């Protein structure tokens, strides 16, 4: 969910360094705008056969402590419990079997984080890309646009992890204790988990709304260790709203925030309001130079589409898709942004 009460702002095609592209092939003839880049074939192809894969050893993961920009605090790392749900694909069918899906759980700073790992059909020894998909504030790994994205990636032969941030969904922790830097630490724990999986070649990140801010900050931290980044209606207005003392329509004194405020029906704590003021979201484009795709609905009444147009133009290799009639949650058709994400990741992950 978005974080400001801003009204709809429509983006003119061709403005801000973007040029119109032809309509996407779809039942509704939807269109996009994007920065032109040289066309080229996808650098990898999914496997066609399924073979049994040896059971994987349990993974001992580490996750870094996090500052307000998602960077590590020195070089210290907090040990994380052995992951639950370590992938075991030994039961896969020998020919034409379904993709594998299973629950996983990690622990970060004593908080249990629950996620879902989805793996396409694999041949023995085959490596495939993996994408970590992150939900927005008050959401979960099961909101429609997140589930649709994971499904589209699986159908494209790309593995994925979607998970509940601390204080959300089935994960532990309390919403009032949640902050964006803590969510960056959550995401980093799942990145470390994914990086250790023997069948993973490269990793991409996807985030919706506040999850888009988390994904961008983590990409800025990891830099070339993240191969591609996709942001769905990213809530890049968070720092501005926090500094102005107006979050989700709730006003407060930003110089002395209260212990908590009510926002979107939940209690958001003082630590969130304080740390949000200094999130360096606008520094990410100078740190992250790999391909970036930003997807935004033209009817988003929470985060103006013009903010995504401006943000996309700051990246060295950025593109922007404006989806007519779509709101902040992409509720009109969550499959539409999901398909764009899958196409983008297919083109850039290998």
Order of alpha helices (4+ residues) and beta strands (2+ residues): beta-beta-beta-beta-beta-beta-beta-alpha-beta-alpha-beta-alpha-beta-alpha-beta-beta-beta-beta-alpha-alpha-beta-alpha-beta-alpha
